[in-house]
C-alpha cells in the first residue's frame, strides 16, 4: 500500500520559465553526482553479492538512490510545480528489511531514473547554457561592441565563413539573431521542463497499478462509511419518530377515544379532550415537519445553497457571514447529494460553534474549485475541535465520504477553527 493516497497536482500546468531553467541547470550537477556515486556503487555491490559483503552494500546503494529520489521529488515540486507522492510500499509483517527493499518495484524505478536522467540532463545543460549565453551575448552586442575599436570576427575566421563586425550597423543582425535564440530558449525550456516533470511523475511516483489499488481501497472504505452513516441516519429518524411524532399521535388517538366515550354523557369534558387532541395533532405535524426538514430542507431544494445557508445563519446565536458563489445557486447548481452534504456540514459546524467555541462571529464560504465544491466554516473561538468516533464531526466526515469527499479540521487550542469540506462535483 502507498503511504499516501493523493492525485498528482499540476499535470496540466506549464512550468514557469525561471523554475524550468533553474531545474535544468541544477539537475545537471545533481544528476552527475548521483549517477557517479549510485551506479558504480551498485555494480560494486552486485559484483560482491556472492559473499556476505555485497548484500549490505546493495541495501546501502538502494537507500542511497532512494535518498536521491526523495530529494528529486521535492525539487521537482519546488521548481516545476508537480507534486509526486511517495511510491514505496509499507513493509509487511514477517518480511525482512533487506527483502522489503529488494522486492519494492519503486526502488528499481528510482535506479532507472538515475540512469536515464544523466544523459538527458547533460544534453539539456549544454543546449540551454549555449542558447542563453549566445542569445544574451548577441542581443547585447550593440552595447559592448562599441568598446572594441578594431573590427573582429563574430563567427568563423580566416579559414572559413566569417561575420565581421566593424560598425554599429553590423551588430544589428546578430542582435536580432540573439533575440530569436532567447525566444527559442524561453519557449523550449518550459516545454522540455514539462516533459522532464512528467517523466519524474511517471518514474518516481506510484505506478498505475498502485494508484488503482489505493483508489479501490479508498472507495471501499468510503462505501463502508457511507453504509454506516446511512444506518445511523435511519436509526436517528426511527428514534425521532418513536419519541416524538409517534407518541403525539398515540396521545391524539387516546384523547379522541376518551372523548368519544364521554360525548353523550359529558359533552364539556369531551370538548376538552378534543381540544387536547387537536393541540397534540398540531404538535405532531410540527415535529414531522422538523423531521422532514432534517432529512432534506425544502428551502435547499427550492432556492439553492445561498438561501438555505442564509436561513441557517439567521438562526445561529452568533453573527455569521455567508458567502456563496452565485453560480452554485443558479443554473449551475451541483447535484442534490453535494448540496445536502454541504448544507448539513454547515449546520453541524454552526451548532458546534454555538455550543463549544465561545466565538463572537463565524464565516461560511462556499465556492467551486477545480470541479469541487469547497465548504469552509471558520470562527474566532477557543479552538480544540477534533473528530472523535461517534462525534458530530466524525459523522460529517462519514457523510462526505459517501460521495468521495474529504473533511479536514484545523482547530489549534486558542483558535481559530477552520472546518473544510472538499466535495467532488461534476457539472
C-alpha positions as CSV (number, residue, x, y, z in Angstrom):
1,X,0.0,0.0,0.0
2,X,1.1,3.6,-0.6
3,X,1.8,5.9,2.3
4,X,-0.4,8.5,0.7
5,X,-3.4,8.4,-1.5
6,X,-3.2,11.6,-3.5
7,X,-3.5,12.6,-7.0
8,X,-0.6,14.3,-8.8
9,X,-1.0,18.0,-8.9
10,X,0.0,20.2,-11.8
11,X,-0.5,17.6,-14.6
12,X,-1.9,20.1,-17.0
13,X,0.1,23.2,-15.9
14,X,3.0,24.8,-17.7
15,X,6.1,25.3,-15.5
16,X,7.3,28.8,-15.1
17,X,10.4,29.9,-17.1
18,X,12.5,30.7,-14.1
19,X,11.7,27.4,-12.3
20,X,12.2,25.5,-15.5
21,X,15.7,26.9,-16.2
22,X,16.7,26.5,-12.5
23,X,15.6,22.9,-12.7
24,X,17.5,22.3,-16.0
25,X,20.6,23.9,-14.6
26,X,20.8,22.5,-11.1
27,X,19.6,19.0,-12.1
28,X,22.7,18.6,-14.3
29,X,25.1,18.9,-11.4
30,X,22.8,16.8,-9.1
31,X,22.4,14.0,-11.8
32,X,26.1,13.9,-12.5
33,X,26.9,13.5,-8.8
34,X,24.2,10.8,-8.1
35,X,25.0,8.9,-11.3
36,X,28.7,8.9,-10.4
37,X,28.0,7.6,-6.9
38,X,25.0,5.4,-7.4
39,X,25.8,3.3,-10.5
40,X,29.4,2.3,-9.7
41,X,28.3,1.6,-6.1
42,X,25.5,-0.6,-7.3
43,X,27.8,-2.7,-9.7
44,X,30.4,-3.0,-6.9
45,X,27.8,-4.4,-4.6
46,X,26.5,-6.6,-7.4
47,X,29.9,-8.0,-8.0
48,X,30.4,-8.9,-4.4
49,X,27.0,-10.3,-3.9
50,X,28.4,-13.8,-3.8
51,X,30.0,-13.0,-0.5
52,X,28.2,-11.5,2.5
53,X,29.7,-8.1,2.0
54,X,27.7,-7.5,-1.2
55,X,24.3,-7.8,0.5
56,X,24.6,-4.8,2.9
57,X,26.4,-2.8,0.2
58,X,23.4,-3.4,-2.1
59,X,21.0,-2.3,0.6
60,X,23.1,0.9,1.2
61,X,23.1,1.6,-2.6
62,X,19.3,1.2,-2.7
63,X,18.9,3.6,0.2
64,X,21.3,6.0,-1.4
65,X,19.4,6.4,-4.7
66,X,16.1,6.4,-2.7
67,X,17.5,9.5,-1.0
68,X,18.2,11.0,-4.4
69,X,14.6,10.2,-5.5
70,X,13.2,11.8,-2.4
71,X,15.2,15.0,-3.0
72,X,14.3,14.9,-6.7
73,X,10.5,14.7,-5.9
74,X,10.8,17.8,-3.6
75,X,13.0,19.7,-6.2
76,X,10.5,18.9,-9.0
77,X,7.7,20.3,-6.9
78,X,9.6,23.4,-5.8
79,X,10.7,24.3,-9.3
80,X,8.1,22.8,-11.7
81,X,5.0,22.5,-9.5
82,X,4.5,18.8,-10.0
83,X,3.6,17.0,-6.7
84,X,4.8,13.4,-6.7
85,X,3.5,11.2,-3.9
86,X,5.8,8.7,-2.2
87,X,5.5,5.4,-4.1
88,X,7.0,3.0,-1.6
89,X,5.1,0.1,-0.1
90,X,4.6,-0.5,3.6
91,X,6.8,-3.2,4.9
92,X,4.7,-6.2,5.7
93,X,5.0,-8.2,8.9
94,X,7.5,-11.1,8.9
95,X,9.3,-9.5,5.9
96,X,12.9,-8.5,6.5
97,X,14.2,-5.1,5.8
98,X,16.6,-6.2,3.0
99,X,13.9,-8.3,1.4
100,X,11.5,-5.5,1.5
101,X,13.9,-3.1,-0.2
102,X,14.7,-5.7,-3.0
103,X,11.0,-6.5,-3.6
104,X,9.7,-3.0,-3.9
105,X,9.4,-2.1,-7.6
106,X,9.7,1.6,-6.7
107,X,13.4,1.1,-5.6
108,X,14.3,-0.2,-9.1
109,X,12.4,2.6,-10.9
110,X,14.5,5.0,-8.9
111,X,17.6,3.4,-10.2
112,X,16.3,3.5,-13.7
113,X,15.5,7.2,-13.3
114,X,19.1,7.9,-12.1
115,X,20.5,6.2,-15.2
116,X,18.1,7.8,-17.7
117,X,18.3,11.3,-16.4
118,X,22.1,11.6,-16.6
119,X,22.5,11.8,-20.4
120,X,19.3,13.8,-20.7
121,X,20.5,16.3,-18.1
122,X,23.9,16.5,-19.9
123,X,22.3,17.3,-23.3
124,X,19.8,19.8,-21.7
125,X,22.6,21.6,-19.8
126,X,24.8,22.0,-22.8
127,X,22.0,23.1,-25.1
128,X,20.4,25.7,-22.8
129,X,23.6,27.1,-21.4
130,X,24.7,27.6,-25.1
131,X,21.3,29.1,-26.1
132,X,21.0,31.6,-23.2
133,X,24.7,32.6,-23.3
134,X,24.9,33.0,-27.1
135,X,21.5,34.7,-27.2
136,X,22.3,37.2,-24.5
137,X,25.7,37.9,-25.8
138,X,24.5,38.6,-29.4
139,X,21.5,40.6,-28.2
140,X,23.7,42.9,-26.2
141,X,26.3,43.1,-29.0
142,X,25.3,46.7,-30.0
143,X,26.2,47.8,-26.4
144,X,29.5,46.2,-25.8
145,X,30.9,46.1,-29.4
146,X,31.3,49.9,-29.3
147,X,34.1,49.4,-26.8
148,X,36.1,47.4,-29.3
149,X,37.8,49.8,-31.7
150,X,39.1,47.3,-34.3
151,X,36.9,45.0,-36.5
152,X,36.6,41.4,-35.2
153,X,35.2,38.1,-36.3
154,X,31.9,37.2,-34.7
155,X,31.8,33.8,-36.3
156,X,34.3,31.8,-38.2
157,X,37.7,33.2,-39.1
158,X,40.3,33.4,-41.8
159,X,39.8,29.7,-42.8
160,X,36.1,29.7,-43.0
161,X,32.9,31.8,-43.4
162,X,33.0,34.8,-41.1
163,X,30.9,37.6,-40.0
164,X,33.0,40.7,-39.5
165,X,31.8,43.4,-37.1
166,X,33.3,46.8,-38.0
167,X,30.4,49.2,-37.3
168,X,27.2,49.6,-35.3
169,X,25.1,48.5,-38.2
170,X,27.0,45.2,-38.3
171,X,25.7,44.4,-34.8
172,X,22.0,44.7,-35.7
173,X,21.7,41.4,-37.5
174,X,23.5,39.4,-34.7
175,X,21.3,41.2,-32.1
176,X,18.2,40.1,-33.9
177,X,19.5,36.5,-34.1
178,X,20.3,36.7,-30.4
179,X,16.7,37.8,-29.7
180,X,15.4,34.8,-31.6
181,X,17.8,32.5,-29.7
182,X,16.5,33.9,-26.4
183,X,12.9,33.4,-27.5
184,X,13.7,29.8,-28.5
185,X,15.4,29.2,-25.1
186,X,12.4,30.8,-23.3
187,X,9.7,28.6,-25.1
188,X,11.6,25.4,-25.4
189,X,13.0,25.4,-21.8
190,X,9.4,25.4,-20.5
191,X,8.4,22.6,-22.8
192,X,11.4,20.5,-22.0
193,X,11.0,21.1,-18.3
194,X,7.3,20.0,-18.6
195,X,8.5,16.7,-20.3
196,X,11.1,16.3,-17.6
197,X,8.4,16.8,-14.9
198,X,6.1,14.3,-16.4
199,X,9.0,11.8,-16.7
200,X,9.6,12.3,-13.0
201,X,6.0,11.8,-12.2
202,X,5.8,8.6,-14.2
203,X,9.0,7.1,-12.8
204,X,9.3,8.5,-9.2
205,X,5.6,8.4,-8.4
206,X,3.3,5.5,-7.7
207,X,2.6,3.1,-10.6
208,X,-0.9,3.0,-12.1
209,X,-1.5,-0.4,-10.5
210,X,-0.6,1.0,-7.1
211,X,-2.8,4.1,-7.7
212,X,-5.7,1.8,-8.7
213,X,-5.3,-0.4,-5.6
214,X,-5.2,2.7,-3.4
215,X,-8.2,4.2,-5.1
216,X,-10.1,0.9,-4.8
217,X,-9.2,0.7,-1.1
218,X,-10.3,4.3,-0.6
219,X,-13.6,3.7,-2.4
220,X,-14.2,0.5,-0.4
221,X,-13.6,2.5,2.9
222,X,-15.9,5.3,1.6
223,X,-18.6,2.8,0.8
224,X,-18.4,1.2,4.2
225,X,-18.5,4.6,5.9
226,X,-21.5,5.6,3.7
227,X,-23.4,2.5,4.7
228,X,-22.7,3.2,8.4
229,X,-23.7,6.8,8.0
230,X,-27.0,5.8,6.3
231,X,-27.7,3.2,9.0
232,X,-27.0,5.8,11.7
233,X,-29.4,8.3,9.9
234,X,-32.1,5.6,9.7
235,X,-31.8,4.9,13.4
236,X,-32.0,8.6,14.2
237,X,-35.1,9.1,12.1
238,X,-36.7,6.0,13.7
239,X,-35.8,7.2,17.1
240,X,-37.2,10.7,16.4
241,X,-40.4,9.2,15.0
242,X,-40.8,6.9,18.0
243,X,-40.0,9.5,20.7
244,X,-41.8,12.4,19.0
245,X,-44.5,12.3,16.4
246,X,-45.5,8.7,17.2
247,X,-46.1,9.5,20.9
248,X,-48.1,12.6,19.9
249,X,-50.3,10.6,17.5
250,X,-50.8,7.9,20.2
251,X,-51.9,10.7,22.6
252,X,-54.3,12.1,19.9
253,X,-55.9,8.6,19.4
254,X,-56.3,8.1,23.1
255,X,-57.8,11.6,23.6
256,X,-60.2,11.1,20.8
257,X,-61.2,7.7,22.1
258,X,-61.9,9.1,25.6
259,X,-63.8,12.0,24.0
260,X,-65.9,9.5,22.0
261,X,-66.9,7.6,25.2
262,X,-67.9,10.8,27.1
263,X,-69.5,12.6,24.2
264,X,-73.1,11.6,25.2
265,X,-72.7,11.8,29.0
266,X,-70.3,14.8,29.4
267,X,-70.1,17.0,26.3
268,X,-68.0,19.6,28.1
269,X,-65.3,17.0,29.1
270,X,-65.4,15.5,25.6
271,X,-64.9,19.0,24.1
272,X,-61.8,19.5,26.4
273,X,-60.4,16.1,25.3
274,X,-61.0,17.1,21.6
275,X,-59.1,20.4,22.2
276,X,-56.3,18.5,23.8
277,X,-56.2,16.0,20.8
278,X,-56.2,19.0,18.4
279,X,-53.2,20.6,20.2
280,X,-51.3,17.3,20.2
281,X,-52.1,16.8,16.4
282,X,-50.6,20.3,15.7
283,X,-47.5,19.4,17.7
284,X,-47.2,16.1,15.8
285,X,-47.4,18.0,12.5
286,X,-44.7,20.4,13.6
287,X,-42.4,17.6,14.7
288,X,-42.9,15.8,11.4
289,X,-42.2,19.0,9.6
290,X,-38.9,19.4,11.6
291,X,-38.0,15.8,10.9
292,X,-38.6,16.2,7.2
293,X,-36.5,19.4,7.2
294,X,-33.7,17.4,8.9
295,X,-33.8,14.8,6.1
296,X,-33.7,17.4,3.3
297,X,-34.7,21.0,3.8
298,X,-37.3,22.3,1.4
299,X,-35.6,25.7,1.0
300,X,-32.5,23.9,-0.2
301,X,-34.3,22.1,-3.0
302,X,-36.4,25.2,-4.0
303,X,-33.8,28.0,-3.8
304,X,-30.4,26.5,-3.5
305,X,-27.4,26.8,-1.2
306,X,-27.3,30.6,-0.7
307,X,-30.9,30.8,0.6
308,X,-30.6,27.6,2.7
309,X,-27.3,28.7,4.3
310,X,-28.6,32.2,4.9
311,X,-31.5,30.7,6.7
312,X,-29.1,28.7,8.9
313,X,-27.1,31.8,9.6
314,X,-30.1,33.8,10.6
315,X,-31.0,31.2,13.3
316,X,-27.5,31.0,14.7
317,X,-26.9,32.6,18.1
318,X,-23.6,34.3,16.8
319,X,-23.3,36.6,13.8
320,X,-22.5,34.5,10.7
321,X,-21.2,36.0,7.4
322,X,-22.2,33.8,4.5
323,X,-20.5,33.9,1.1
324,X,-21.8,31.6,-1.6
325,X,-20.6,31.7,-5.2
326,X,-23.6,32.9,-7.2
327,X,-23.3,30.0,-9.8
328,X,-23.9,27.5,-7.0
329,X,-27.5,28.7,-6.5
330,X,-28.4,29.4,-10.2
331,X,-28.3,27.4,-13.4
332,X,-25.0,25.6,-12.4
333,X,-26.2,24.1,-9.2
334,X,-24.4,21.0,-8.0
335,X,-26.1,17.6,-7.6
336,X,-28.6,17.2,-4.7
337,X,-26.2,14.9,-2.8
338,X,-23.5,17.5,-2.9
339,X,-25.9,20.3,-1.9
340,X,-27.3,18.4,1.1
341,X,-23.8,17.4,2.3
342,X,-22.7,21.0,2.1
343,X,-25.8,22.1,4.0
344,X,-25.5,19.6,6.8
345,X,-21.8,20.3,7.1
346,X,-22.5,24.0,7.7
347,X,-25.5,23.1,10.0
348,X,-23.4,20.8,12.2
349,X,-20.4,23.2,12.3
350,X,-22.6,26.2,13.3
351,X,-24.2,24.0,16.0
352,X,-20.7,23.3,17.4
353,X,-19.8,27.0,17.2
354,X,-22.9,27.8,19.3
355,X,-22.2,25.0,21.9
356,X,-18.5,24.8,22.3
357,X,-16.4,27.5,20.6
358,X,-17.3,30.7,22.7
359,X,-16.9,32.5,19.4
360,X,-18.3,36.0,18.7
361,X,-18.5,35.6,14.9
362,X,-18.2,33.0,12.2
363,X,-17.8,32.9,8.5
364,X,-19.1,30.5,5.9
365,X,-17.5,30.4,2.4
366,X,-18.8,28.1,-0.4
367,X,-17.1,28.1,-3.8
368,X,-16.2,26.0,-6.7
369,X,-12.5,24.9,-7.2
370,X,-11.3,22.5,-10.0
371,X,-14.6,20.6,-10.2
372,X,-15.1,20.5,-6.5
373,X,-17.4,22.3,-4.1
374,X,-15.3,23.7,-1.3
375,X,-17.2,24.5,2.0
376,X,-15.2,26.4,4.7
377,X,-16.6,27.3,8.1
378,X,-14.4,29.4,10.4
379,X,-14.8,31.1,13.8
380,X,-12.8,33.1,16.3
381,X,-13.5,30.8,19.2
382,X,-11.2,28.9,21.6
383,X,-10.5,26.0,19.2
384,X,-9.7,22.5,20.2
385,X,-12.3,20.9,17.9
386,X,-11.4,17.4,16.6
387,X,-13.0,14.4,15.1
388,X,-13.7,11.6,17.5
389,X,-15.6,8.4,17.0
390,X,-19.3,8.9,17.3
391,X,-19.0,12.7,17.4
392,X,-20.7,15.2,15.1
393,X,-17.6,16.0,13.1
394,X,-16.9,12.3,12.6
395,X,-20.5,12.0,11.3
396,X,-19.9,14.8,8.8
397,X,-16.7,13.1,7.6
398,X,-18.7,9.9,7.1
399,X,-21.3,11.8,5.2
400,X,-18.7,13.5,3.0
401,X,-17.1,10.1,2.4
402,X,-20.3,8.8,0.9
403,X,-19.7,11.0,-2.2
404,X,-15.9,10.5,-2.0
405,X,-15.4,13.9,-0.3
406,X,-12.9,14.8,2.4
407,X,-13.4,16.7,5.6
408,X,-10.5,18.4,7.3
409,X,-10.5,20.2,10.7
410,X,-7.8,22.7,11.8
411,X,-8.5,23.9,15.3
412,X,-5.5,24.6,17.5
413,X,-6.1,25.4,21.1
414,X,-6.8,29.0,21.4
415,X,-8.4,29.1,18.0
416,X,-9.3,29.9,15.4
417,X,-11.1,26.9,14.0
418,X,-11.4,26.1,10.3
419,X,-13.6,23.2,9.0
420,X,-13.2,22.5,5.3
421,X,-15.1,20.0,3.2
422,X,-13.9,19.2,-0.4
423,X,-16.9,17.6,-2.2
424,X,-16.3,16.2,-5.7
425,X,-18.8,17.5,-8.2
426,X,-19.3,17.3,-11.9
427,X,-21.4,19.9,-13.8
